[in-house]
Each structure stands twice: as C-alpha cells, then as structure tokens.
Amino acid sequence: MMMMMRVHRGAASMAIAAWILIALMCIWCVESKYMVYNTTSKIVPGKLNVHLVPHTHDDVGWLKTVDQYYVGSNNSIQGACVQNVLDSIVPALLADKNRKFIYVEQAFFQRWWRDQSEIVQETVKKLISSGQLELINGGMVMHDEAAPHYVDMIDQTTLGHRFIKQEFNVTPRIGWQIDPFGHSAVQAYLLSAEVGFDSLFFARIDYQDRAKRKGEKSLEVVWRGSKSLGSSTQIFAGAFPEHYDPPNNFNYEVNDDSPIVQDNMELFDYNVPERVNEFVAAALSQANVTRTNHVMWTMGTDFKYQYAHTWFRQMDKFIHYVNQDGRVNALYSTPSIYTDAKYATNEAWPLKTDDYFPYADRIDAYWTGYFTSRPGLKGYVRTMSGYYLAARQLEFFKGRSKVGPNTDYLADALAIAQHHDAVSGTSKQHVANDYAKRLSIGYEEAAKVVEASLASITRSSSKTNRGSPVTKFQQCLLLNISYCPPSEVDLSNGKKLVVVVYNPLGWKREDVIRIPVIDENVIVKDSGGKEIESQILPLKNASLSIRNYYSMAYLGKFPSVTPKYWLAFSASAPPLGFNTYFISKGKRPVVAAFSEYRSEEKQNDVFEVGPGNLKLVYSANKGKLIRYTNSRTKVKENVGQSYSFYVGAFNKNQSSGAYIFRPNGTFSTKSDGQAPFAVYRGPVLDEIHQRINSWIYQITRVYKGKEHAEVEFIVGPIPTKDGNGKEVVTQITSHMKTNKTFYTDSSGRDFIERIRDYRKDWNLQVNQPVAGNYYPINLGMYIKDDSNELSILVDRSVGGSSIKEGQLELMLHRRLLHDDARGVGEALNETVCVQKKCSGLTVVGKYYLRIDPLGKAAKWRRSFGQEIYSPFLLAFTEQEGDGWTNSHVSTFSAMEPSYALPDNVAMITLQA
C-alpha cells in the first residue's frame, strides 16, 4: 500500500509539473505577442509629431568630483555612475535599430572609450555611423556661459570635436546647452553658428520671459547674437517649454514613480488607454506653445539611463500604442532630426538678439550670485587660461615632445574647469578643490614645457659649446600673493638675476613688471647692457601677511626669506617673442617719495598722483578719490570710489547662496580709523595705499606710460560673527548722465547695451531691483554720456551692474552662511586652513579704470583687455658675471622684425 501511494503521488507530481509547464508555455506564448513593438515610426506629414529624444545630462563635477561621477563612487552624496550609463546604452541600442540616443560630455565619453575593447569600439562606431548614437554639442563639457572667457569656450569645444572627428569622422551638428544658468550671445554666434551647428537648444531662461514666449509660441527663434556680424551668424535656437526632463509622469529610471505602460491583459492594472491619453494630452499641451507640427520631448535628465532598458521598454510601448491610437505620431528622434523637420516647414521664426541674461527661475530668485561665487577659483582659471595660451606657443617653437612633459594635462584640466558647475562656483567645496588640484597638476607639467622651451630658444648654437649645461629657469605662479623665490635672492658677489619676459601677443607691447626683492640697492639693465629706469616700493604688511599665510596653505611651508621691497621697471617684448633683463646689485639714482595722510586730520588740501598724463586727485581730508584728469585727452571727470556690502538674505522662500543673489539691505564699509592713507611716488609709477577697514585693503597704481588706473583689492576674510553672510562690492561713481544705460561684455567679446529695470523682450516686473540688474562681466563694463566713456576692465569673471545713475558696481567677493536650495546643499562659505586653524578666504584681485572722450575707448578696452588675458610670462635664472649675452639669445620673435598683427587681430591658438 505504501508503495502504491508513492507511485500515485509520483504520477500526480508529474502531472502537476506537466500542467505547470504547459501553462507557462502558454503564458510565454501570450507574452511574446506583447513583446513585439512597432518602433519603426517616421515623421508623418499633417500630424503632430512627437520627437522622443533619449538623453542623459552628466555633470562633469558638481556634488561629486568628475572621477567619482564616472566610476560611481561616493554614492552617499548622489547615486550616479556614468560608466553604467554608457555601458547600458550600447546593448539597449543594439536591441532595436530604431532606438536612438544622444550623448554630450566628452570628458566622460573619452574616458569610457579608452576603457573599451576593440569589439565594443567597432560596435559603437557602427551605432554612430547609423545615427542611432549621436554625439552632440561635442565639447569636453557643457560649458558655462557667464564665467568662461570665449577662448576657453573655444579650446574646450575644440578638444572634444577633434577627438570626435579623428575617431568617427563626424562633426557635431547641434548645440545642446541645456543646463547653464542663462545664455550668452557669444554662445549663439561664435560657439554655435560659426562652429557649424544647425541649431542650439537650452532650458534655462527667465520665468517671465518663458511665460510670454509660451503665450506667443516664440520659444523657438532665430537668434542673431552678433550685432556687427548680423545675419551671417544667426542660428535656429529653442528654449524648452519647462526644463530638460520629460513631461510630468514620463520618467523611467529604476525606482522612478511615473506609471509604466502595463499592457499585459493577463495581469491586473492594465492601463494602455489611460497612458496613451496622458501622452496625447501632454503632446497637445506642448503643441499649444510650439510652432509647426513638431514637438520635442527630452526623455532623460541628470545621470539617467544607468539601466537603459527601463527607459526604452516604456518608450517602445508608447510609440507602439500611441501610433495605433493615431491622434498623434510618436517616434524615436534626435535634435538633428527635429531640426531638419523644423527647417522643412519653412516657418517664419521670431528674431532674437542680445542674450538670455540674467536668469531667474521664479520671483526673488535671480541666478546672478554665481557670476562672482568662488572668486579665487575664477581667478585661478583665468590665470591658467592665459598661461596655457603662452605655453602652447613655446611648446610649438621648441617642438612637441611625445614622451616628455607637454601641455595636455593643463588642456584637459582647463576644459573640465569650464563646466557649468566648475568655474561658475556652484559645486560642493570638495569638488571645487578637485578642479583646483587638476589645474595645479596641469600647471606643473606645462611649466616644465615652458622652462625647457625657453632654455632651448635662449641657447645660442653659434656661441655655446655643446657641453655647456642647459639653463634652468624658474617661474612664479604665486606672484599675486607677493611670493616669488627666484627673485628673492642675494645678488652679492657679482651674481645677476636674469629675467626673460615673453610676450604671447601678436604685437609689441610694454608693461611694468613688479617682483619682490630682498635688497633695495639693485638696478635693472636691458639686453644691451643699458641701465633702465626702475623703482623700489615697500612690500607692506597687508601683502606680507597674505604671502605668509597662503604660501603655507598652498605649499605646506612658510617662505624662507622675507623680502621688504617691490622692484618695478618697464619692460617691452616683441610679438610672439621675448626680451631679457638683468637685475644686479647697484646704487640707485632715484629714491621714491613717500607721503602719509590720515583722514581724521583736519586737512583741506587735495593732492594728485600720477607721473604721466593721467592724474588721480584725492581729498586728503576725506581720504577718497575725487577727480580723474588726463592732460593728453583733456578729460576731466569728478569720480569717487567706495566699498559696501549686501547682507545675504536668509529667508524660507529664498536665501542668497552659491547661485542666487538675494540681498537683504546694503551697508557701507566703516573705517576702523587706525589706518594711514599712504602715497608712494616714483619715476615708474605712483601707489596709493588705503586700508578701507580691517578686512579690505586697496592699492591704486598710476603708471607713467599708461592712461588707466590699476586698482588692486585685498578682500577678506569677510567677517560673519554677526551671523550674516556678506557680498562685497565696489562702486565707481561719477556725475555722468547715463539714462539708466550701461554696457557689459559677452564672454569677453561684444559689448551689449543694458538698461536698468528693463528687458527688450518682455515687460519686466521688477521684484529684485539690485540682483535683477546684475550681469556677468568677463572683460569689462562701461557707461557713457554725451562727452565721455567710463570703463572698467577686470582680471576674472565677476558680477556687475549700474544700480545708480552714473555709477558702475562690481561684486568682488561673497561669503554666505545658507544654502539657496538649488541642489548643491552647502553654504558658500569658503575657508582656508593652516595648521588646523581655518579662516575665511581672502581674495586678491585687480580691476582697471579709464575715462576717454566719447567714441575713443573701444580700442583700449579691446587691446588692453587682451593684455590682461595674456600677461607677460616671466622666467628667472641666475648668472655669474656678464657671460649671458655671449652664450645666449637675449631677444627673440617668431615674427619678422618689421611685422606685427593689426590691432584688431588677436593670436588665440598656436599649437604643435
């Protein structure tokens, strides 16, 4: 009996198993019908075409560093891994030849590409060739459009496009600037139209502008960014109706909560009709704000497609069922396909001029704070940019080394630094540190190139024995904080300091060089042995304290010597060439004059400074600038200069932070009453030293051969013990009647007219009269009246405005205590730590002031702006006796002696 039971149970088990197998086979048969989706849809004339554009937006650093984003580490901050995205996309595209995907950030793509096998690389090449995978925008990063200089925008774009051309023999067609916080005119005409793009797309425009454009169906326009170049550089441009993610309820990353298309009728929650209706409704809603019968859905957002199948599975279903429904036509698409479709309609598009600055995403939320955020990083990027330009030239002259040091690392670091969360100052602090670290490594490598190139060029083959040692040059990256060990040497016993002055510009130039020295009894001679005019100035405590603190912070050690003086002398150099100067011990013919004033003294006299045509007139009693005069141009203008700060708002609705500038009151800086007003005069320049208060120090310089004033500011640490963050500004005030009008540059090139409390494209509702009138300043800004133009040029990107009639205002530094709720999750509170003691960041920078007769200032703004961007490159070495000229080339130019570039032509790239 027991045996019989076992047999019967065994037979029963077999029967159940067979039944289950048959049932599963039937289910599989049913399921297989649902897995075949028709995704072959193309554009259908006469029907609303919904272009589904699968994409990911991968920040090259923001909350995590670029390396962390790539490999997917540090996920406690953000779960993002770009490797996963790119690994996942390839098989997803191979699964259906109709699927498409676009990718942007070459900084990530090129890393991934180098990690792939030849089989995968060949597969990707086929996907690109077929149009399934399209590389658009094509730069190493999606660069910011407010803080970068146009040369950096060109360089980082070139770096990406060159790789794409070499590897795939294609050129990107589309500009895809979807996340930068406002958009520059230079981006439209130079980095889009003149790059060869057919269109440019972006997401962030002012909320008031967007609302008006949606009502007028003018989100898509023909953008004519250059007033001077006109229609020859216009481009089709489109702002998205909302953001760069899909319409609401159509997100399909793993764990997204959008309803899927549940099309298995054997299961509960079948919802195909409901989902199709929602799709059609969203498409019609977008069509109501878009011209023609084509709309684009950006199917993706930040770091999406880490498991691409979750997206494509749903899009396959939507295309299949929506097209079966027939009310609209859905298709896999790319911005290139979408652009071609728009062109084919022959629609008349609205014309857009100027730019899309400033940007606010809602009331009281102007993204104008980041124009100045992290001014130290902004200054570092600009310094390295100019250095890279010169280093590439010298690398070209010597010949590029395939195995030795080269400029590639600096090129890559600078490209990454142009990302819209890098130079913008809107990343987390540890990410900002990573950007700076990459620049530092790049500089060290490029410095070796510069020093080796100069050693090679200066070496005279006709005069030098082949066995003589190669000259070892040194440079001074930290000269801005008065630290230059090569110049701080003892020149006794006949030793000479050799200074090679290289000019990376295409025309001859002359400028004043200032270097720290330990002895005031030194003289300067040119390459012909003639002593030239020079001047000794004191190295004041304000500069020495920064030198000591920040050299320790940067280098981990205090300076071994303490120089007491600045040596200043005028140097010249030929185009794309150098001259050599020699500093040695010697008796000085002229002693600079010194005067000291205290503003609390009852003095009625005024005094003027300036050894040349330009004179600045000060009130000794008030301790302030009161007048600007130029004896050559006959300009006489009453001007003043002051500092103040805005208290950063802390508000539950909107605080001031890394992105947002929201002031809560303006306060003038108050003098601590302890500082003298010091003036140093000499044959090369006059200097005016002013301690504004305990955390602002200023040095104004007027040079003999220049007709502008140089203002060096030392701001910080900004005090916060009162619980308030502060945003520090300086104002230049005149009596000029400017009619609310001022002019700011676009990415270092064209100047654009701005009118306070006014927008050309819509009727501005003013809710932030200060922040809403701020614009990005890369090169400079100016005002004018019927007689004169007052110009300011800057040494890095900052924010600026004209808040009052006849006044220009620059924001120099920001230190804030609250986050502005735009994603970075940190207050903009930069500190520098030395030996476990931390203090707020101190910023050293410069701006330049000039007043010209009306119509005469443009040449100075353009030519001197180029000199600010590309300063002299200085290299130092030591020499015993007078043997240098017998064994070395003392002057060099890559151009014919009789030739220089015209004033309106700048040398941007000379590269091996």
Order of alpha helices (4+ residues) and beta strands (2+ residues): alpha-beta-alpha-alpha-beta-alpha-alpha-beta-alpha-beta-alpha-beta-alpha-beta-beta-alpha-beta-alpha-beta-alpha-beta-beta-beta-alpha-alpha-alpha-beta-beta-beta-beta-beta-alpha-beta-beta-beta-beta-beta-beta-beta-beta-beta-beta-beta-beta-beta-beta-beta-beta-beta-beta-beta-beta-beta-beta-beta-alpha-beta-alpha-beta
